[in-house]
């Protein structure tokens, strides 16, 4: 068995690998950039070595420094995690040449399967169906037009060396070809150092299903079931589950056989994932093979009871697989939610900052893989993934409900994140019915908002949480005004009753409550419906609230934004205004101001680095025209002009780091 491993990664996957190393009594060495000096994976490792500045190219992608660190620390192996150098065949070769063990597949297999074109050719030779398309790299825009007309629209432009949604664009008509080709090639060069693009037919409303395989050096190959990964945004997965609710026994068996056959033909060793597109007719097509551990591997671990990192280490140590295919058992259902530092209300732009409050959900069916803690800083240099929450149940619905409850109890403050958005996807009726496709978010959401109204019952429960917090705070304020009558702590009358109008956006709830505060038992009526509510001991500035409502426990997140209360529950986040009936009546007679503001500045919508300035001072520009390109968390985004006007001055330079709200340009209008 390997005795000391260098983990060539950061964040939650580094922490995940560290925990298996600790359980197996394997010494673990972390590497870190200057930006990650105080990160969680650095604190948990047996030893940590700084490998360079914040830029990934100078640290986590610096092969020389990583291999040097492993040798100097006396490591016998390197685990690459996922991302960064995990699918870099040259890095794997260099690790082996240095006398170290690479915990992953052979370099030849990485090279073969990492190139989408050669992987498709191998799939065809193995008799596995592939998506129709052009099998060679496209030389230029003119060839792209010709190929597009031959295949027919819609098309998908893809980076040959790509992954993770980078260098990928859907093209629905001829007018989009030139721009899509240029953008894909530029993204591919920056992300992978390889600008080759190929074209294939885009299949409408497909499901994305992948098969986890394991192979040892003796030629034994097993599969560990499949994962459904259809809920995606910008080709990045958001929710995953195992097994898939779509597959029939016949299609499942055929997909397993195809995955194992492809791995065998590729000479594959270690853990890998074969990804397929599954169409509405029940046909599947080979998509790609990921020659590494997947982000979503915990759902497979949940249904099989296996530790994939341990198995990776054992296979890399030369051990054979410890079980046969017949001994692999899939039990129950598992779901995983990815939580990212992105702002759903601002088109999922990257978010940065410091984690000021942090509390993870707990429970026998809940697991959290996280790379953050209170005090962690989230910057612009790396991927936006903060953590993953995994829930397991005997059925799909049990797993879904368990995951919703876990996310309701997850508390992250200081950095805007996708926690509530992800929960709202889980609560969407179509998700509950397992009506999934890679276009799910496009069909059911308008940005971060569901196109269908949220569950009325969930809204009522959220109104109860807002009303109880407001009510208890008001009692405390009244009691504090009568010090002579106040007992130690919060003075609570035997009986309390009140009526409130609770407003959130266009929803108004008539809330009546009666309570014996001494024993925390309450009766609520919300728009005439009765609820029995049991409350915990109260704190005036409570951030998390657990209520037992009609015998079932629910968890809410509360932020006081005086005079309002922001409450989050089951994907619903609302700013509540709690009023007495008299205050609500008078509110309608308050004067309203309707002011229009002319915007003559271009402000920064997200933290990032200026990589390109597309206009010059004195140039006339138009509303919606891209003015500046920012790079943040490995993605490039254009910042559009808010006006028709003339650029009066440019306030930033290429290479400059900017924050949200910084002025980028000024206009004459």
C-alpha positions, 0 to 999 in steps of 0.5 A, spaced: 500 500 500 502 507 498 504 510 504 505 517 503 501 521 497 501 528 495 494 531 493 495 536 487 489 539 488 485 544 492 478 545 495 473 540 497 476 534 493 483 535 496 479 535 503 475 529 500 482 525 499 485 527 505 479 524 509 480 517 506 488 518 507 487 519 514 482 513 515 487 508 511 493 511 515 496 514 509 500 520 510 498 526 506 501 532 503 497 538 501 500 543 496 497 550 496 498 557 492 499 563 496 492 565 495 490 558 499 495 559 505 489 559 510 485 554 506 481 548 509 485 543 505 492 546 508 490 545 515 488 538 515 494 535 511 500 532 515 504 537 511 503 543 506 507 546 501 507 552 497 507 552 490 507 559 487 502 565 486 495 565 486 494 564 478 493 557 477 498 557 471 504 558 476 501 554 482 496 548 481 498 547 473 505 548 475 508 541 473 515 542 475 513 545 482 508 539 484 513 533 482 518 537 486 514 538 492 512 530 492 519 528 491 522 533 497 516 531 501 518 523 500 511 522 497 511 515 493 504 517 489 500 523 487 493 524 487 491 529 482 483 529 484 479 532 478 480 539 474 487 542 474 492 536 471 488 530 473 487 529 465 493 531 463 497 525 460 504 529 459 503 530 467 502 523 468 508 521 464 512 526 468 510 523 475 511 516 472 518 518 470 520 521 476 519 514 480 512 516 483 506 513 482 500 516 478 493 515 482 489 515 475 489 511 469 496 510 464 498 516 460 496 513 454 489 512 456 488 519 458 491 521 451 487 516 447 480 518 451 482 525 453 481 527 445 474 527 444 476 525 436 480 519 438 475 517 443 469 517 438 473 513 433 475 508 438 467 508 440 465 507 433 471 501 433 468 498 439 461 498 436 458 503 440 453 508 437 456 516 437 452 522 435 452 524 428 458 529 426 464 531 423 470 527 425 476 531 424 478 538 427 475 544 423 480 548 420 477 555 420 470 559 419 469 557 412 470 550 413 465 550 419 460 553 415 460 548 410 460 542 415 454 545 418 450 546 412 452 538 411 450 536 418 444 540 419 442 545 425 442 545 431 449 543 432 454 543 438 461 546 437 466 542 442 473 543 444 477 537 442 481 537 448 475 540 452 471 538 458 467 542 464 463 546 458 468 550 456 469 551 449 462 549 447 456 552 444 450 550 441 449 553 434 441 553 431 442 557 425 448 560 420 448 567 423 451 564 429 457 560 426 462 565 425 461 567 433 461 560 436 467 558 432 471 564 434 469 563 442 470 556 442 477 556 439 479 562 444 476 558 450 479 552 448 486 555 447 486 558 454 483 552 458 486 546 455 492 549 450 489 546 444 484 550 440 481 544 436 474 544 435 469 539 432 462 539 430 456 534 432 449 534 431 445 537 437 440 532 440 434 536 443 432 535 450 437 529 451 438 526 458 446 526 460 447 519 463 454 516 465 457 509 468 462 509 473 467 504 472 473 501 475 479 497 472 485 494 475 492 492 472 490 485 471 484 486 466 478 486 471 473 491 469 467 492 473 461 498 473 458 501 479 452 503 476 450 509 473 449 517 475 443 521 472 447 528 471 441 532 466 440 538 470 446 542 467 447 550 466 452 552 461 454 545 460 456 544 468 452 539 472 448 542 478 444 536 481 446 528 480 443 522 482 444 515 482 440 510 479 437 514 473 430 514 473 429 514 466 433 507 464 429 500 462 433 494 465 435 493 457 438 500 456 441 500 463 444 493 461 446 495 454 450 502 457 453 498 462 456 493 457 458 499 452 462 502 458 466 496 460 467 494 453 470 501 451 474 501 457 477 494 455 479 497 448 482 503 451 487 499 456 484 503 462 486 502 469 483 505 475 477 509 476 473 512 470 467 515 467 463 513 461 458 519 459 452 518 454 447 522 451 440 518 452 435 521 447 427 521 448 426 515 444 431 511 449 437 510 444 444 512 447 450 515 444 457 515 447 459 522 449 466 522 452 470 518 457 473 522 463 479 519 465 479 521 473 474 521 479 468 525 478 465 531 482 459 527 483 462 520 485 459 521 492 452 519 489 455 512 487 459 511 494 452 512 497 448 507 493 454 502 493 457 503 500 464 503 497 470 508 497 472 510 490 478 514 493 480 508 497 479 503 491 483 508 486 489 508 491 489 500 492 489 499 484 494 504 483 498 500 489 498 494 484 492 491 488 487 487 484 479 489 484 477 486 491 470 484 488 467 481 482 461 484 478 456 480 481 458 482 488 457 489 487 450 491 490 446 498 488 442 499 494 437 505 495 437 512 491 442 518 492 442 525 490 448 530 490 447 538 490 453 542 488 453 549 491 457 554 488 459 561 489 455 564 484 449 569 484 443 566 481 440 573 481 445 576 477 445 571 471 450 566 476 456 571 475 461 569 480 461 571 487 467 572 492 468 574 499 469 571 506 465 566 509 462 569 515 458 564 518 458 557 516 454 551 519 453 544 515 447 539 516 447 533 519 444 526 519 445 519 518 442 520 511 446 526 509 454 527 507 457 534 506 464 534 502 466 541 503 472 545 502 470 551 506 469 553 513 468 560 517 473 565 515 475 561 508 476 566 503 473 565 496 477 569 490 477 570 483 482 565 481 479 558 481 473 554 480 466 556 483 465 550 487 464 551 494 461 544 497 457 538 495 451 535 499 449 528 498 443 525 501 441 517 501 434 514 501 431 507 500 427 511 494 428 517 489 423 521 493 426 519 500 432 521 497 429 528 494 426 530 501 432 528 505 436 533 500 431 538 501 431 538 508 439 538 508 439 544 504 434 547 508 439 546 514 445 548 511 448 555 512 453 559 508 453 567 509 458 572 507 459 569 499 453 569 495 451 562 493 447 557 489 444 554 495 437 556 495 437 556 487 439 549 487 433 547 493 428 550 488 430 546 482 429 540 487 422 542 489 420 543 482 414 539 480 417 536 474 424 534 477 419 531 483 416 527 477 423 525 474 421 529 467 429 531 466 433 533 460 439 538 459 434 543 458 431 543 464 433 549 467 431 553 460 424 550 460 422 551 467 426 557 470 427 564 468 434 565 470 434 564 478 426 564 478 421 558 477 416 559 471 411 556 475 409 559 482 412 556 488 408 551 492 403 555 496 404 550 502 411 552 502 410 559 502 405 559 508 410 555 512 415 561 510 410 566 513 409 562 519 417 563 520 417 570 519 411 572 523 414 568 529 421 571 529 417 578 528 412 576 534 418 574 539 422 580 537 416 585 539 415 582 545 422 582 547 422 589 546 416 591 549 418 587 556 425 591 555 421 597 556 419 595 563 425 593 567 422 593 573 417 587 571 422 583 567 424 576 569 431 574 568 432 572 560 426 574 556 420 575 560 414 571 557 407 572 558 403 565 559 398 567 553 400 571 547 396 572 541 396 577 535 394 578 528 399 580 522 399 581 515 405 578 512 407 581 505 412 578 501 412 581 494 405 580 491 403 575 496 400 577 502 398 572 508 393 573 514 396 570 520 393 569 527 397 566 532 396 564 539 401 561 544 403 559 551 410 561 550 412 558 557 412 551 553 413 553 546 407 551 543 403 555 538 397 555 534 397 559 527 392 560 522 395 562 515 389 565 511 384 561 515 388 554 515 390 552 522 397 549 524 400 547 530 407 549 531 412 547 536 418 552 537 425 552 540 428 557 545 428 563 542 434 568 541 433 575 538 438 574 532 437 567 531 440 565 524 437 558 523 430 556 526 427 549 527 420 549 527 416 543 528 409 544 524 404 539 524 408 534 527 414 535 522 420 538 523 422 544 518 428 548 518 429 556 516 434 561 515 433 567 517 437 574 516 434 580 519 434 586 515 431 591 519 425 593 518 424 586 514 426 579 515 429 575 509 427 568 510 429 562 506 426 555 506 425 549 500 428 554 495 424 560 497 427 566 499 423 572 500 424 579 504 418 579 509 414 585 511 410 583 518 405 589 519 399 589 524 392 590 520 392 597 522 399 598 519 397 594 513 391 599 512 395 605 512 401 603 508 396 604 502 396 611 503 403 612 503 406 616 497 410 613 492 416 615 488 417 613 481 424 616 480 428 614 473 435 614 473 440 615 467 446 611 467 452 614 465 457 609 468 459 602 466 460 598 473 463 592 474 458 586 475 462 581 478 469 580 481 474 578 476 480 580 471 480 585 465 482 581 460 480 585 454 478 592 452 473 592 446 472 600 445 476 606 445 475 613 449 471 617 444 467 611 440 460 611 440 457 605 443 450 602 443 445 599 448 447 591 449 454 592 446 460 588 449 465 593 452 470 589 456 471 582 457 472 579 464 475 573 467 473 570 473 473 563 476 476 560 469 470 563 465 470 569 460 464 574 460 463 580 457 460 586 460 455 590 456 453 597 455 447 600 459 446 606 454 447 608 447 452 614 448 459 615 447 465 613 451 468 619 455 473 615 459 476 608 460 477 607 468 481 600 468 487 597 464 488 590 461 490 585 467 487 589 472 483 586 478 476 589 479 471 588 484 463 588 484 461 596 483 468 598 480 467 603 475 469 601 468 467 606 464 464 613 463 459 615 458 457 621 454 449 621 453 
